[in-house]
Amino acid sequence: MRSGVRLGIDVGRARIGVARCDAGALLAVPVETVPRAAEGDADVRRVLELADEFGAFELVVGHPLSLSGQPTASTDDAVGFAERLVAAGAAVRLVDERLSTVSAQQALRASGRSARSRRPVVDQVAAVIILQHAIDSERASGAEPGRLLTTDEGSSPL
C-alpha cells in the first residue's frame, strides 16, 4: 500500500466533488464542491490548488460507466476533465465509480437531509465514496487502483 494523501474527484456537469484521504490512506473525508467552469480552466486550477494545499501526490477521478461496464453520457466529460488535469501536470488515475452518486444520495437521505440540503454536498460525498473505494481496493489487492492517465497516450490500462 502506497502511503500519501490523494484527492478523490467526482466530475459532474455543474459541480466537481473533492475529497481527500489522510497520509496513511485510511480514511477519505469531504473537502469542497468546485463549480464547473463554463469557459477557461478555473475548475482545474482550483482542484490543483487543493491538491497542493493538502500535499496530494495523486488525483483519483471517478470513471462513470454503466452497470454493464460500458461508457455513459458522462464518461467523455469525466475523462476530458481528467485529461485536463494531466495536461496541467497532475498524476491522475481513473477508477470505476459505478453507483457512487446513487450511494451518496442514499447515505444523505438516510441521514435525514432534505433534497435541497443534499445538493451542495452530494458531489463531495460521491468523491469520498470513489476515493475510499480506491484506497480500500489498493489495500486489499496490493495493486494500484484503476488506470493511470498519461500525457503521451491519453488513458492507458495498468
N, C-alpha and C positions, 0 to 999 in steps of 0.2 A: 504494500500500500504506500503510495506516494504521500508524503506529508506536504502541507502548504495550503494556503487559502485559495479557494476557487470561487468564482461567481457563477450562479445559475441564472439563465436568461430565458424568459418566456416571451417570445415575439408575437405581438398581436397587431392587428391593422391600425388600432388607435393608440395602444399603450404597450409598453415593454415592462414586464415584471422583472425585478432584480432581487436575487437572494445571495447570501454568502455562507460559507462554512468556516469553521474555526481552523487554525493551522494544523490541528490533528486530524482534520477531515472526519469529525464525528457527527456534527450536527449542523444542519442548514437552517438559517433564520432569514426572515424577510428584511429587505433593505429599503427599497424605493420603487415607485412606479414612475417610469420615464415616459413622457409624451412622445409619440412618433412625430418626427419632423416631416412636414408636408414637402418641404424643399430643403436642400442643404444637408448637413451632417450633424446637427445639434444633438440628435439622439445617440449617434455613435460616439461623439465627443463625451457626452455625459456618462455613458457606460464605461468608456476608457478612464474617465476621471474617477469613477467609483472603483474600478479595478486598481488604479494607482493608490487611491486612498486606503484601500484595505490590503494592499500588497498581494493581490491575486496573481498567481502565475499562469492561470488558465481560465478561460471562459467556457462554460458548459451551456450550449444553446440547444433548446428543445427542438427536435426534428419532428414536425407534425406529420404523422402517417395515419392512414385509415386502419381499422382493426385488422384488415387483411394484409397490411404492410405496404399498401400502395400509396403513392403521393396523393395529397389532398389539395384543395384550393389554396390552403395556407402554406404548403410546402415550399413553393418557389419564393414566397415572401420571406419566410424564416431563413432559408438558405441564402437568399440575396443579402439579408441583413448580416448574417454570419460572415459572408464573404467580404462585406464592407469592413467588418471588424478585423479580419485577417489582413486586408489591404492596408489597414491603419497600423499594423504591426502586432496585433494580439494573437496569442495562441488560442485556438478555438477548436472545441470538439462538438460535433453534433451527436446528440443522444435521443433515442426514441422517447417521445413524450405522449404516447397514446393515453388518452383519458386524463391527462394532468389537469386540464381546466375543469372537466366534469368532476373530478375528485376534489378540486379546490372549492367549487361551488357547493358540493355536498358537505364538505367539512365546515364551511362558513354557515350554511343553512342549519346544520346540526348544532352549531354554537349559538344559534338564536339571532344571528344578524339578519336584518331585513335586506331585501333585494337591493334597495338603494344604498345601504351602507356597505354592501359587499362589493359593489362595482369598483371603488378605488383600490381595493386590496386584493381582489381575486387574482390579478396578474402576479402579484408578489407571492401569494400562496402557491400558485401554479409553478412559479420559479423555484420555490422551496421544494415542492414535490419532485420536480425534474432533477435538481441538484442532489437531494437526499437519495433518490433512486440511483444516481450515478455513483455517488461515493459508497453507498451500500453494496452496489454491484461490484465495484472495484475491490472493496474489502473482501467480499465473499469469493470472488474468482481470481484475484491477483492480477487481472488484466485491466488495462486502461479502458474506460468505457467508450462506447460509440465509435465514431470515426473522426480522425484528425483532418481538418481542412488545411490545405497548403496554398501558397500564393501561385506556384507554378501550374498546378493541375486542377485547381478548384477543389472539390471534395474527393478524398481518396479513402478507400477502406483500410482499416488497420491490418 
